[in-house]
Amino acid sequence: MTTRARPSFRVLTRIPPSYVVFAVLLATLWVLKPAMMNPNILATFARQVAPLGIVVLGQLLVISTRSIDLSAGGVILLVNYLISSGSFGAWNPLLLVALCLGVGLVVGTVNGLLIGKRRASAVIVTLAVSIVLIGLVEYLANGKPPGNVPMVLRNVYNARVLGVPAPLVFWFALAVGMSVLLAKTVFGRFVASIGSNPVSAHFAGVPVERTVVIAHVMAGFLAAVAGLVQTASIAVGSVRFGPELVMNSIAATILGGVIFGRGAGVWGPFFGVLSFALLFVVLTTLGVQEPGKLAVQGLIILLAAVFYGVRSSTH
């Protein structure tokens, strides 16, 4: 590669793969089925991935501090049970929502203290916590799915703000908030320093342990929020959904340019989530079944990993 071409290539390698994937999928959908390009139809599909997008916001935060959170699936499943089981039937819906958010904060605090303070493995801790929560739900439900979701949550989920689905507006607002937090605050600078080099950050006076704990607390809280949105979307109790969002959140985060210790902001993962929504639509249009969809999704993530290897070798 010539010396003149190298700067341009380096600029290209700084672009999160999710932007390219999203553009390619959008163009493919336009060619295959132009009728699907209606903004209302696309907004409906985007609404379906809003819970995943909210989980991704927490995931990108902990991954930026060189950690990871595999407990989100357990949190989402427990939130679904608390909302739909009917065990708190006399409670005001706002109190029930507060209870669910409190569960997320408690789980995030436990994760953060064990990982940030005790230096335990993030993978082992959060995976173990998820297994405990899933087991707890299965014990409480006795193998049977809970009942229906309160109508007020379903009404909020189906509401629109200026014609845009409320979950999509809510997800976008949270993404803007996370972007401002990481780009404009001292906490965001702490996260970036830890991601760059945690040892150097420690000696520079960055409160590494506290920052990691806070990141996990926020991730737990966001997982609970995602659980509320996901529960409202399916409108019934379930003992199955939740765990699959964890792997998809990691995939979307990586596709969006955030890998352990290196971050590309919020919007790369944001478009990573939208790319998975478009991918599902395009593959469904092509008649690809579920195993094929999983294979294509894995291939895209693999190509993103190759992309990061190329980018690292050029810097």
PLY file of the C-alpha trace (Angstrom):
ply
format ascii 1.0
element vertex 315
property float x
property float y
property float z
element edge 314
property int vertex1
property int vertex2
end_header
0.00 0.00 0.00
1.39 3.41 -0.97
2.19 6.01 1.64
-0.50 8.31 0.21
-3.17 5.61 0.48
-2.41 4.66 4.08
-4.07 7.67 5.76
-7.29 7.06 3.81
-7.23 3.36 4.72
-6.73 4.20 8.39
-9.70 6.56 8.29
-11.84 3.77 6.82
-10.73 1.29 9.48
-11.90 3.69 12.22
-15.50 3.38 10.98
-17.44 0.83 13.06
-18.44 -2.17 10.91
-22.06 -1.72 11.97
-22.38 1.38 9.79
-21.27 -0.55 6.72
-23.43 -3.58 7.55
-26.46 -1.37 8.14
-26.00 0.45 4.82
-25.53 -2.81 2.89
-28.60 -4.41 4.49
-30.69 -1.29 3.85
-29.65 -1.29 0.19
-30.36 -5.02 -0.07
-33.83 -4.59 1.40
-34.51 -1.71 -1.01
-33.60 -3.94 -3.97
-35.41 -7.08 -2.77
-38.57 -5.54 -1.35
-38.92 -1.77 -1.83
-42.33 -1.80 -0.12
-40.59 -2.62 3.17
-38.75 0.71 3.06
-41.82 2.46 4.45
-40.68 4.41 7.58
-43.61 3.09 9.62
-42.73 -0.51 8.79
-39.04 0.03 9.58
-39.96 1.76 12.86
-42.07 -1.26 13.82
-39.11 -3.59 13.27
-36.84 -1.21 15.18
-39.31 -1.24 18.08
-38.88 -5.00 18.38
-35.13 -4.67 19.04
-35.47 -1.82 21.55
-34.97 -4.21 24.54
-31.76 -5.50 22.94
-30.63 -1.94 22.30
-31.10 -1.03 25.96
-29.11 -4.08 27.09
-26.37 -3.08 24.65
-26.03 0.32 26.35
-25.10 -1.44 29.60
-22.95 -3.99 27.82
-20.87 -1.40 25.96
-20.29 0.42 29.23
-18.86 -2.59 31.09
-16.94 -3.80 28.04
-15.36 -0.34 27.80
-13.99 -0.93 31.32
-12.55 -4.31 30.20
-15.32 -6.23 31.91
-18.47 -8.02 30.69
-21.99 -8.72 31.93
-23.62 -12.10 31.27
-26.27 -11.69 33.96
-28.66 -9.50 31.95
-30.61 -12.53 30.76
-31.34 -13.62 34.32
-32.38 -10.09 35.29
-34.76 -9.83 32.33
-36.31 -13.21 33.11
-36.82 -12.30 36.77
-38.35 -8.94 35.84
-40.76 -10.71 33.52
-41.79 -13.07 36.32
-42.29 -10.27 38.83
-44.47 -8.33 36.38
-46.58 -11.22 35.08
-46.81 -13.69 37.96
-49.67 -11.94 39.70
-47.89 -12.28 43.07
-48.07 -8.51 43.49
-51.54 -8.06 42.05
-52.58 -5.46 44.63
-49.50 -3.32 44.04
-49.59 -0.04 42.19
-47.90 -0.60 38.77
-45.36 2.12 39.58
-44.32 0.26 42.74
-43.97 -2.92 40.73
-41.78 -1.13 38.18
-39.69 0.31 41.05
-39.26 -3.22 42.47
-38.00 -4.48 39.12
-35.56 -1.60 38.76
-34.39 -2.26 42.32
-33.68 -5.88 41.40
-31.49 -4.66 38.53
-29.60 -2.31 40.85
-29.02 -5.06 43.43
-27.76 -7.52 40.82
-25.52 -4.86 39.28
-24.14 -3.97 42.71
-23.34 -7.60 43.51
-21.62 -8.00 40.14
-19.70 -4.76 40.56
-18.47 -5.47 44.10
-17.30 -8.99 43.25
-15.61 -7.89 40.02
-14.41 -4.40 40.90
-13.54 -4.88 44.58
-12.74 -8.59 44.85
-11.17 -8.85 41.38
-13.21 -11.96 40.57
-13.60 -13.05 36.95
-16.35 -11.04 35.28
-17.33 -13.99 33.08
-17.64 -16.41 36.00
-19.39 -13.99 38.36
-22.00 -12.69 35.93
-22.62 -16.12 34.41
-23.12 -17.60 37.89
-25.48 -14.79 38.87
-27.50 -15.34 35.69
-27.78 -19.08 36.38
-28.95 -18.38 39.95
-31.63 -15.95 38.72
-32.84 -18.31 35.99
-33.01 -21.17 38.52
-34.93 -18.95 40.93
-37.52 -18.08 38.28
-37.94 -21.71 37.26
-38.42 -22.67 40.92
-40.98 -19.93 41.54
-42.84 -20.63 38.30
-42.66 -24.40 38.87
-41.97 -24.95 35.19
-45.09 -23.10 34.06
-45.12 -19.67 32.42
-46.70 -16.89 34.52
-49.81 -14.96 33.50
-50.46 -11.78 31.57
-48.81 -8.38 31.79
-50.68 -5.39 33.30
-52.54 -3.45 30.64
-50.82 -0.17 31.56
-47.43 -1.53 30.45
-48.88 -2.85 27.22
-50.50 0.52 26.52
-47.22 2.35 27.09
-45.40 -0.06 24.77
-47.97 0.44 22.01
-48.04 4.24 22.39
-46.49 6.57 19.84
-44.70 9.89 20.24
-45.18 12.10 17.19
-45.88 8.94 15.20
-42.76 7.12 16.43
-43.18 4.02 18.65
-42.59 4.92 22.30
-40.00 2.15 22.94
-37.92 3.45 20.04
-38.06 7.02 21.39
-37.15 5.76 24.87
-34.21 3.70 23.56
-32.92 6.66 21.53
-33.19 8.96 24.57
-31.21 6.49 26.69
-28.58 6.23 23.94
-28.23 10.03 23.85
-27.87 10.07 27.64
-25.19 7.37 27.56
-23.36 9.19 24.77
-23.28 12.41 26.80
-22.20 10.50 29.92
-19.24 8.89 28.16
-18.18 11.92 26.11
-18.78 14.88 28.42
-18.37 13.76 32.03
-15.53 12.88 34.37
-16.96 9.38 34.70
-16.72 8.97 30.93
-13.06 9.98 31.03
-12.48 7.45 33.80
-14.05 4.73 31.66
-11.88 5.67 28.68
-8.73 5.67 30.84
-9.48 2.23 32.26
-10.21 0.87 28.81
-6.95 2.24 27.49
-4.77 0.94 30.33
-6.18 0.11 33.77
-2.75 0.01 35.42
-1.78 3.44 34.11
-5.24 4.73 35.03
-4.76 3.53 38.61
-1.41 5.26 38.98
-2.87 8.40 37.40
-5.38 8.60 40.23
-8.42 7.18 38.43
-10.73 5.34 40.88
-10.64 2.11 38.89
-12.55 -0.08 41.36
-15.31 2.44 41.92
-15.71 3.08 38.19
-16.04 -0.63 37.43
-18.60 -1.02 40.22
-20.66 1.91 38.94
-20.49 0.55 35.39
-21.92 -2.78 36.53
-24.61 -1.12 38.65
-25.71 0.87 35.60
-25.63 -2.26 33.43
-27.85 -4.08 35.94
-30.28 -1.16 36.00
-30.43 -1.04 32.20
-31.00 -4.80 32.06
-34.03 -4.33 34.32
-35.30 -1.52 32.07
-34.86 -3.82 29.07
-36.76 -6.50 30.94
-39.70 -4.15 31.44
-39.75 -3.20 27.75
-39.39 -6.82 26.62
-42.14 -7.94 28.98
-44.46 -5.23 27.68
-43.66 -6.27 24.10
-44.68 -9.93 24.49
-47.54 -9.06 26.91
-47.33 -12.45 28.66
-45.11 -14.22 31.16
-42.37 -16.55 29.98
-39.72 -18.78 31.49
-37.73 -18.91 28.25
-36.81 -15.51 26.91
-34.00 -13.29 28.17
-30.75 -15.25 27.99
-30.54 -15.00 24.18
-30.39 -11.21 24.48
-27.04 -11.47 26.28
-25.13 -13.03 23.39
-26.86 -10.73 20.91
-25.91 -7.71 23.04
-22.24 -8.75 23.01
-22.41 -9.35 19.25
-24.03 -5.97 18.55
-21.53 -4.22 20.82
-18.55 -5.77 19.04
-20.08 -5.12 15.64
-20.49 -1.50 16.71
-16.79 -1.05 17.33
-16.61 -1.54 21.11
-14.27 -4.32 22.15
-12.49 -4.92 25.44
-10.60 -1.77 26.32
-11.36 0.00 23.06
-14.54 1.91 22.43
-16.12 3.69 19.49
-18.89 5.43 21.40
-22.58 4.62 21.62
-23.74 4.99 18.04
-21.71 2.15 16.57
-23.46 -0.40 18.83
-26.75 1.45 18.28
-26.48 0.74 14.56
-25.24 -2.75 15.39
-28.63 -3.44 16.97
-30.47 -1.91 14.03
-28.32 -4.05 11.72
-29.53 -7.21 13.47
-33.13 -6.01 13.03
-32.57 -5.42 9.31
-30.69 -8.70 8.98
-33.72 -10.57 10.32
-35.99 -8.80 7.81
-33.68 -9.39 4.83
-33.11 -13.07 5.63
-36.84 -13.62 6.22
-37.49 -12.02 2.83
-35.01 -14.45 1.29
-36.72 -17.39 3.00
-33.74 -18.24 5.23
-34.70 -20.35 8.26
-33.53 -19.83 11.87
-30.32 -21.96 11.63
-29.27 -19.98 8.56
-29.98 -16.70 10.32
-27.73 -17.71 13.23
-24.97 -18.75 10.82
-25.11 -15.43 8.94
-25.13 -13.49 12.20
-22.05 -15.39 13.38
-20.32 -14.80 10.05
-20.87 -11.05 10.30
-19.38 -11.01 13.81
-16.43 -13.08 12.58
-15.79 -10.61 9.78
-15.95 -7.77 12.31
-13.26 -9.56 14.36
-11.08 -9.85 11.25
-11.67 -6.14 10.63
-10.36 -5.29 14.12
-7.29 -7.42 13.50
-6.56 -5.52 10.30
-7.15 -2.20 12.03
-4.78 -3.08 14.87
-2.04 -4.06 12.44
-2.29 -0.74 10.61
-2.03 1.45 13.75
0 1
1 2
2 3
3 4
4 5
5 6
6 7
7 8
8 9
9 10
10 11
11 12
12 13
13 14
14 15
15 16
16 17
17 18
18 19
19 20
20 21
21 22
22 23
23 24
24 25
25 26
26 27
27 28
28 29
29 30
30 31
31 32
32 33
33 34
34 35
35 36
36 37
37 38
38 39
39 40
40 41
41 42
42 43
43 44
44 45
45 46
46 47
47 48
48 49
49 50
50 51
51 52
52 53
53 54
54 55
55 56
56 57
57 58
58 59
59 60
60 61
61 62
62 63
63 64
64 65
65 66
66 67
67 68
68 69
69 70
70 71
71 72
72 73
73 74
74 75
75 76
76 77
77 78
78 79
79 80
80 81
81 82
82 83
83 84
84 85
85 86
86 87
87 88
88 89
89 90
90 91
91 92
92 93
93 94
94 95
95 96
96 97
97 98
98 99
99 100
100 101
101 102
102 103
103 104
104 105
105 106
106 107
107 108
108 109
109 110
110 111
111 112
112 113
113 114
114 115
115 116
116 117
117 118
118 119
119 120
120 121
121 122
122 123
123 124
124 125
125 126
126 127
127 128
128 129
129 130
130 131
131 132
132 133
133 134
134 135
135 136
136 137
137 138
138 139
139 140
140 141
141 142
142 143
143 144
144 145
145 146
146 147
147 148
148 149
149 150
150 151
151 152
152 153
153 154
154 155
155 156
156 157
157 158
158 159
159 160
160 161
161 162
162 163
163 164
164 165
165 166
166 167
167 168
168 169
169 170
170 171
171 172
172 173
173 174
174 175
175 176
176 177
177 178
178 179
179 180
180 181
181 182
182 183
183 184
184 185
185 186
186 187
187 188
188 189
189 190
190 191
191 192
192 193
193 194
194 195
195 196
196 197
197 198
198 199
199 200
200 201
201 202
202 203
203 204
204 205
205 206
206 207
207 208
208 209
209 210
210 211
211 212
212 213
213 214
214 215
215 216
216 217
217 218
218 219
219 220
220 221
221 222
222 223
223 224
224 225
225 226
226 227
227 228
228 229
229 230
230 231
231 232
232 233
233 234
234 235
235 236
236 237
237 238
238 239
239 240
240 241
241 242
242 243
243 244
244 245
245 246
246 247
247 248
248 249
249 250
250 251
251 252
252 253
253 254
254 255
255 256
256 257
257 258
258 259
259 260
260 261
261 262
262 263
263 264
264 265
265 266
266 267
267 268
268 269
269 270
270 271
271 272
272 273
273 274
274 275
275 276
276 277
277 278
278 279
279 280
280 281
281 282
282 283
283 284
284 285
285 286
286 287
287 288
288 289
289 290
290 291
291 292
292 293
293 294
294 295
295 296
296 297
297 298
298 299
299 300
300 301
301 302
302 303
303 304
304 305
305 306
306 307
307 308
308 309
309 310
310 311
311 312
312 313
313 314
